[in-house]
């Protein structure tokens, strides 16, 4: 039977689970490992003081390493000094693929996957008790050791039947098992990046945490001078409404008629009215001032789960509070290279539009990407700059156009585009029509994605990441899936290439990577990283190479982000005024 485990082309198939203790921001302390060879039934149980110098089972290309959320096991491999398996099948990634697009209430733990496939398993209470015993930490009695090993084995035993149930769907594709092994390969890269973490300026972080109450009051007094919308530390909606009325700004409202004060509304408004940005940053800062959730280890590095394959398009979704690139932009100023090292932030330039242009075959869009600038092109169509404008001569118009262009990729219509542009609906409609006419091939292709999705009930990326389409799927989701899902494939392949070539990749950030290198090796590292990213783009886009931009930070400088620079400067001034720095 072609879908059965017995047909897999591997000499050995190892099901593996580990137990470990991993405090926030720290590297894992491995407690035990249980591995079972699926065909022979041979089982290996190892306690923490018995680990050998190398894996006690095959990890070459003739053996298949199977785990659920394999980045955890592979981090333990790294911590033990073991090489990573060459062939990894992550059943968590495959279950995510199986349920992509389904009801958001679907959970994705091992027990959830077993329940979904009608397989028996321990109860959630038993699992919680087992994990609690591990987290209790040493010393463990002999009986507790046996219990922990038994608990670990309870995760291994059902993986064989789960693999058997999932395998037909995993192989039901022209790429066969290859697409799943590519995802497993990426999970190995994720493990390497999660262990690296991002270097943080801990003294400044500590000062902000220790002085948060006085900073809060001082900052409100300083920033609110330009707005007058606070009463003490409290934001007053009535004052904000008066401010908006005074500037003639039509602000979105809730169903009950109140001003909508959601972060996404503020963010969209700031694209049109940049002078509101300090107020938005202040509100966001006050809501996250403690920064207690930011996971920083004793070595000063921000480590947190990167959560691969969590979104419908297969992208990562790390915590917005635990990950330094998640919260407000000013927090990125806490990223600082260690002495003697440098950081390189390398991102694809117009990745999403490059993918759209190639997949749609829009020659006009490709020409603009090759010789011009999509953001500047929109600014010209909107009448914000003359036809001969350049990025150097009209940077402000280009920056103003950027959020509009990105929003158009999601199918934004004239009414919302008008708000983002800060113009009338009529002007937005005319701009939208001019844009659709200029890139008519792409526009028709994008609309066809929606129709095809509705008809076929499934969409897939170039390497088989699926979106299962159910009634009620949003047209914008269908319109933008190919762009986002293939962008995710490009990111995953680039991460594999870079980590496998020995580069220190600290983390992915949507369409970018942060890398670290000694200062004297920075040039070679950047060249190798850009080469890997270029190679990944050529593979995904059938030969088309997406350009990359580089932002370098050498010790003793810190990373910066212009969108949060003003607030960061105010915070530092307040800390220095109080002698905290």
C-alpha positions in Angstrom: 0.0 0.0 0.0 1.7 3.2 -1.2 0.3 5.3 1.6 1.6 3.0 4.4 4.6 3.5 6.5 6.1 0.2 5.2 6.5 1.8 1.8 8.7 4.7 3.0 12.1 4.6 1.3 14.2 4.6 4.5 16.2 1.9 6.2 15.0 3.0 9.6 12.3 5.3 10.9 12.9 6.8 14.3 10.1 8.3 16.4 11.6 10.7 19.0 10.6 12.8 21.9 12.5 14.7 24.5 11.8 16.3 27.9 13.6 19.4 28.9 13.5 22.5 31.1 13.6 25.8 29.3 13.1 29.0 31.4 12.0 32.1 29.4 14.9 33.3 27.3 17.2 30.4 28.2 18.6 27.5 26.3 17.1 24.1 27.1 18.4 21.8 29.8 17.7 18.3 28.4 16.2 15.9 30.9 15.6 12.7 28.9 15.0 11.2 25.5 12.9 8.3 24.2 13.3 7.0 20.7 11.6 4.1 19.0 12.4 2.5 15.6 9.0 2.1 14.0 9.6 -1.2 12.1 11.6 -3.2 14.6 10.0 -1.7 17.7 13.5 -1.1 19.2 13.2 1.5 22.0 15.9 3.7 23.5 15.4 5.5 26.8 18.1 7.9 28.0 18.2 9.9 31.2 20.2 13.2 31.3 23.3 11.7 32.9 23.5 9.0 30.3 23.6 10.9 27.1 26.4 9.7 24.7 28.5 12.0 22.6 26.5 11.3 19.5 22.9 10.2 18.8 22.3 6.5 19.6 20.5 5.9 16.4 20.9 6.6 12.7 20.5 10.2 11.5 21.9 9.9 8.0 19.9 10.2 4.8 18.8 6.6 5.0 17.0 7.2 8.2 13.8 9.2 8.8 13.6 11.3 12.0 10.0 11.8 13.1 8.8 14.1 15.9 5.9 16.3 16.8 7.0 20.0 16.8 10.5 18.8 16.0 12.2 22.1 16.7 12.1 21.2 20.4 13.9 17.9 19.9 16.4 19.5 17.5 17.2 22.2 19.9 18.0 19.5 22.4 20.3 17.9 19.8 22.1 21.2 19.4 22.4 21.5 23.2 23.9 18.0 23.5 26.4 18.7 20.7 24.8 16.2 18.4 24.5 16.9 14.6 21.0 17.4 13.2 19.3 14.5 11.4 19.5 14.8 7.6 15.8 13.8 7.0 13.2 15.3 9.4 9.5 14.8 9.2 7.6 17.1 11.6 4.1 15.8 12.2 3.1 19.2 13.7 4.0 21.0 10.5 2.0 18.4 8.5 -1.0 18.7 10.8 -0.9 22.4 10.4 -0.9 21.9 6.6 -3.8 19.4 7.0 -5.9 22.0 8.8 -4.8 25.2 7.1 -7.9 27.3 6.6 -10.1 25.4 9.0 -12.0 26.8 11.9 -9.7 28.9 14.2 -11.0 26.8 17.2 -8.9 23.9 16.0 -6.0 23.4 18.3 -2.7 21.8 17.2 -1.0 20.0 20.1 -0.1 16.4 19.8 -3.2 15.3 21.7 -5.3 17.5 19.3 -3.8 15.8 16.3 -4.4 12.3 17.8 -8.0 13.2 18.5 -8.5 14.7 15.0 -7.4 11.4 13.5 -9.4 9.2 15.9 -6.4 7.8 17.8 -6.3 7.0 21.6 -4.0 9.0 23.8 -3.4 10.0 27.4 -5.6 12.7 28.9 -4.7 16.4 29.0 -4.6 16.1 32.8 -2.1 13.3 32.5 0.0 15.4 30.1 -0.1 18.4 32.4 0.9 16.3 35.4 3.8 14.8 33.4 5.1 18.2 32.2 4.7 19.6 35.8 6.9 16.8 37.1 9.6 17.6 34.6 9.4 21.4 35.3 9.7 20.7 39.0 13.4 20.2 38.3 16.0 18.1 40.0 16.5 16.2 42.1 14.1 13.5 41.0 13.7 10.3 42.9 14.1 6.9 41.1 10.4 6.6 40.9 10.0 10.1 39.4 12.6 9.3 36.8 10.7 6.3 35.7 7.5 8.3 35.6 9.1 11.1 33.5 10.5 8.5 31.1 7.1 6.9 30.9 5.5 10.2 30.2 8.0 10.9 27.5 7.3 7.5 25.9 3.6 8.3 26.0 4.3 10.9 23.3 6.4 8.5 21.2 4.1 5.5 21.2 1.1 7.1 19.3 3.3 8.8 16.7 3.5 5.6 14.7 -0.2 5.3 14.3 -0.5 9.0 13.7 2.1 8.8 10.9 0.2 5.9 9.4 -3.0 8.0 9.4 -1.4 11.1 8.0 0.9 9.6 5.4 -1.6 9.2 2.5 -2.3 12.9 2.6 1.3 13.8 3.0 2.2 11.9 -0.1 -0.9 12.9 -2.1 1.0 15.4 -4.3 3.4 15.4 -7.2 6.2 16.3 -4.9 5.4 13.3 -2.7 7.2 13.1 0.6 9.7 15.8 -0.6 7.5 18.8 0.3 7.1 17.4 3.9 10.9 16.8 4.2 11.5 20.4 3.0 9.3 21.6 5.9 11.2 19.4 8.2 14.4 20.8 6.9 13.1 24.3 7.8 12.1 23.2 11.3 15.8 22.2 11.8 16.7 25.8 10.8 14.1 27.1 13.2 15.8 25.2 16.0 19.1 26.8 15.2 17.7 30.3 15.1 15.7 29.8 18.3 18.9 28.8 20.1 20.8 31.8 18.8 18.4 34.5 20.0 18.8 38.3 19.6 21.4 40.3 21.7 19.7 42.8 24.0 21.0 45.9 25.8 20.1 44.5 29.2 21.1 47.5 31.4 18.8 49.8 29.4 16.0 47.2 29.5 16.4 46.9 33.3 16.4 50.7 33.7 13.2 51.0 31.8 11.6 48.2 33.8 12.8 49.6 37.1 11.6 53.2 36.4 8.5 52.5 34.4 6.1 54.4 36.7 8.0 57.7 36.6 8.8 57.2 32.9 5.1 56.8 32.3 4.2 60.1 33.9 7.1 62.0 32.5 6.5 60.7 29.0 2.8 61.6 29.0 3.7 65.1 30.1 6.3 65.5 27.4 4.5 63.9 24.4 1.0 65.1 25.2 2.1 68.8 25.0 1.4 68.5 21.3 -2.0 66.9 21.6 -3.7 67.7 25.0 -5.6 64.4 25.1 -4.4 63.0 28.5 -5.6 63.8 31.9 -2.8 62.6 34.1 -1.9 59.1 32.8 -5.4 58.6 31.4 -6.3 59.0 27.7 -9.5 60.9 27.3 -11.6 60.1 24.2 -13.5 63.3 24.3 -10.3 65.3 24.1 -9.1 63.1 21.3 -12.3 63.6 19.4 -12.0 67.4 19.7 -8.4 67.1 18.4 -9.6 65.2 15.3 -12.4 67.6 14.7 -10.0 70.5 14.8 -7.9 68.9 12.1 -10.9 67.8 10.0 -10.1 64.1 10.3 -12.9 61.5 9.8 -12.0 58.8 12.3 -13.5 55.3 12.2 -16.1 54.5 14.8 -17.5 51.4 16.6 -21.0 50.1 16.1 -22.0 52.1 19.2 -20.7 55.3 17.8 -17.5 55.6 19.8 -14.1 56.4 18.3 -12.3 53.1 17.4 -9.2 53.2 19.4 -7.7 49.8 18.2 -4.0 49.7 17.4 -4.7 48.8 13.8 -6.8 51.9 13.3 -4.1 54.1 14.8 -1.5 52.5 12.7 -3.5 53.1 9.5 -4.2 56.7 10.4 -0.5 57.3 11.1 0.3 56.3 7.5 -1.8 59.3 6.4 -1.2 61.6 9.3 2.5 61.0 10.5 2.1 63.8 13.1 -0.1 61.3 15.1 2.7 58.7 15.2 4.2 59.9 18.6 0.7 59.7 20.1 0.2 56.2 18.8 3.7 55.1 20.1 2.9 56.6 23.5 -0.4 54.7 23.8 1.4 51.5 22.7 4.3 52.2 25.0 2.1 52.7 28.0 0.3 49.4 27.4 3.6 47.5 27.2 5.7 49.5 29.5 6.6 46.7 31.9 8.2 44.7 29.1 8.1 41.7 31.5 7.0 39.3 28.8 10.1 40.0 26.7 12.0 36.8 27.1 15.7 37.5 27.8 18.1 34.9 29.1 20.9 35.3 31.6 23.3 35.8 28.6 21.3 38.8 27.5 19.7 37.2 24.4 16.0 37.3 23.5 15.0 33.7 22.8 11.4 32.7 22.2 9.5 30.2 20.1 9.3 31.3 16.4 6.1 29.3 15.9 6.6 28.1 12.3 3.6 27.2 10.1 1.1 28.9 12.4 -0.6 31.2 9.9 -2.8 30.2 6.9 0.0 31.1 4.6 2.6 29.0 6.5 4.5 32.0 8.0 5.9 32.1 11.5 3.9 33.8 14.2 6.1 34.4 17.3 4.5 36.1 20.3 4.1 39.9 20.0 5.1 40.4 23.6 7.9 37.8 24.0 9.7 38.6 20.7 11.7 41.8 20.4 10.4 42.3 16.9 6.9 41.9 18.0 6.0 45.0 20.2 6.4 48.6 19.3 9.1 49.7 16.9 10.9 51.7 19.6 11.7 48.5 21.4 14.0 47.4 18.5 16.5 50.0 19.8 17.2 47.6 22.6 18.9 45.3 20.1 22.7 45.8 20.4 25.5 43.7 19.0 28.0 42.2 21.5 31.6 43.5 21.6 33.5 42.7 18.5 30.5 41.7 16.5 28.0 43.3 14.1 24.4 42.7 13.1 23.1 42.6 9.5 19.4 43.1 8.9 18.8 41.8 5.3 15.4 42.1 3.7 13.9 41.4 0.3 13.1 44.6 -1.5 9.4 44.5 -2.6 9.3 40.7 -2.2 5.5 40.5 -2.3 5.2 42.5 -5.4 8.0 40.6 -7.1 6.2 37.4 -6.5 2.9 38.9 -7.7 4.6 40.2 -10.9 6.3 36.9 -11.7 3.3 34.7 -11.0 0.9 36.9 -12.9 3.3 37.4 -15.8 2.7 41.2 -15.7 5.5 42.6 -17.9 4.7 46.2 -17.0 5.0 45.4 -13.3 8.2 43.5 -13.8 9.7 46.4 -15.8 8.9 48.8 -12.9 10.5 46.4 -10.4 13.6 46.1 -12.5 14.1 49.8 -13.3 11.9 51.7 -10.9 10.0 51.6 -7.7 6.5 50.4 -7.1 5.9 52.9 -4.2 7.1 55.8 -6.3 5.0 54.6 -9.2 1.9 54.8 -7.0 2.9 58.3 -5.8 3.1 59.4 -9.4 -0.3 57.9 -10.2 -1.8 59.6 -7.1 -0.4 63.0 -8.3 1.9 63.3 -5.3 5.0 63.8 -7.4 5.9 64.5 -11.0 6.6 61.8 -13.6 10.4 62.3 -13.4 10.5 62.0 -9.6 13.1 59.7 -8.0 13.4 58.1 -4.6 16.1 60.7 -3.8 14.1 63.7 -4.9 10.7 62.6 -3.5 11.3 60.3 -0.6 8.4 61.7 1.5 5.9 61.0 -1.3 7.3 57.5 -1.7 7.1 56.8 2.0 3.5 58.1 2.0 2.7 55.7 -0.9 4.3 52.6 0.6 1.4 51.6 3.0 -1.1 52.2 0.2 0.7 49.9 -2.2 1.0 47.2 0.4 -2.7 47.5 1.2 -3.6 47.2 -2.5 -2.0 43.7 -2.4 -4.8 42.7 0.0 -7.5 44.1 -2.3 -8.2 47.3 -0.5 -11.1 49.2 -2.0 -11.5 52.9 -2.7 -13.2 53.9 0.6 -10.5 52.5 2.8 -7.8 53.6 0.4 -9.1 57.1 0.7 -8.5 57.0 4.5 -5.0 55.6 4.0 -4.2 58.2 1.4 -5.8 61.0 3.3 -7.8 62.1 0.2 -11.3 62.0 -1.0 -13.0 58.8 -2.1 -13.2 60.2 -5.6 -9.5 60.8 -5.8 -8.8 57.3 -4.3 -11.1 55.8 -7.0 -9.3 57.5 -9.8 -5.9 56.5 -8.4 -7.1 52.9 -8.0 -8.4 52.8 -11.6 -5.1 54.2 -12.9 -3.2 51.6 -10.9 -5.4 48.8 -12.1 -5.1 50.0 -15.7 -1.3 50.3 -15.5 -0.9 46.8 -14.1 -3.9 45.2 -15.8 -2.4 41.7 -16.2 -1.7 41.5 -12.5 -5.1 42.9 -11.6 -6.9 40.3 -13.7 -4.7 37.5 -12.3 -5.4 38.6 -8.7 -9.1 38.6 -9.3 -8.9 35.2 -10.9 -7.3 33.8 -7.7 -10.5 34.6 -5.9 -12.7 32.9 -8.4 -10.4 29.8 -8.7 -10.3 29.5 -4.9 -14.0 29.5 -4.7 -14.3 26.9 -7.4 -11.5 24.5 -6.4 -11.8 24.9 -2.7 -8.0 24.7 -2.3 -4.9 26.7 -3.1 -1.3 25.6 -2.8 2.1 27.3 -2.9 5.0 26.3 -5.1 6.1 23.7 -2.5 2.7 22.5 -1.6 1.7 24.6 1.4 -2.1 24.4 1.2 -5.1 26.6 2.0 -8.3 24.6 2.4 -11.1 26.9 1.5 -14.4 26.7 3.3 -17.6 28.8 3.0 -17.1 32.3 4.3 -13.4 32.6 3.3 -12.6 36.2 2.8 -11.9 37.2 -0.9 -8.8 39.1 0.2 -7.4 36.0 1.8 -7.8 34.1 -1.5 -6.5 37.1 -3.5 -3.3 37.4 -1.5 -2.6 33.7 -0.6 -0.2 32.9 -3.5 1.9 36.0 -2.8 2.2 35.4 1.0 2.5 31.6 0.9 5.2 31.7 -1.8 6.9 34.5 0.2 6.9 32.1 3.2 8.4 29.3 1.0 11.2 31.7 0.0 11.9 32.6 3.6 12.0 29.0 4.6 14.4 27.9 1.8 16.7 30.9 2.5 16.8 30.0 6.2 17.7 26.4 5.4 20.5 27.5 3.0 22.0 30.0 5.4 21.9 27.9 8.6 23.2 24.8 6.7 26.1 26.9 5.4 27.1 27.9 8.9 25.8 31.5 9.0 24.6 32.7 12.4 21.0 33.6 11.6 19.4 35.0 14.7 15.8 35.2 13.6 13.4 35.8 10.7 11.3 39.0 10.6 8.5 38.6 8.0 10.5 39.1 4.8 13.9 39.7 6.4 16.6 38.0 8.5 18.9 39.2 11.3 22.4 37.8 11.3 25.4 38.1 13.5 29.1 38.0 12.6 32.5 39.1 13.9 33.1 42.6 12.6 36.1 41.4 10.5 33.8 38.7 8.9 30.8 40.9 8.3 31.4 41.6 4.6 31.7 37.9 3.8 28.7 37.0 6.0 26.5 39.6 4.2 27.6 38.3 0.8 26.9 34.7 1.7 23.5 35.6 3.2 22.5 37.7 0.1 23.6 34.9 -2.2 21.5 32.4 -0.3 18.5 34.7 -0.4 19.0 35.3 -4.1 19.2 31.6 -4.7 16.0 31.0 -2.7 14.1 33.6 -4.8 15.3 32.1 -8.0 14.2 28.6 -7.0 10.7 29.8 -5.9 10.2 32.2 -8.8 11.6 30.0 -11.6 14.8 32.0 -12.1 13.7 35.5 -11.2 15.9 37.1 -8.5 14.5 39.4 -5.9 16.8 42.1 -4.7 17.8 42.5 -1.1 18.7 45.5 1.1 21.1 45.5 4.0 21.2 47.5 7.2 24.4 47.0 9.3 25.0 47.7 13.0 28.5 47.4 14.4 29.4 47.4 18.0 29.2 49.7 20.0 26.2 51.1 18.1 22.7 49.8 18.6 20.0 48.9 16.0 17.6 51.7 15.1 14.2 52.1 13.6 13.1 55.5 12.3 9.5 54.7 13.2 10.3 54.5 16.9 13.3 56.8 17.1 11.4 59.8 18.5 9.9 57.8 21.4 13.2 56.0 22.1 15.0 59.4 22.3 12.4 60.7 24.8 12.7 57.6 26.9 16.5 57.8 27.0 16.4 61.5 27.9 14.0 60.8 30.8 16.2 58.0 32.1 19.3 60.2 31.9 17.5 63.0 33.7 16.7 60.6 36.5 20.3 59.2 36.6 19.1 55.7 35.5 21.6 55.6 32.6 
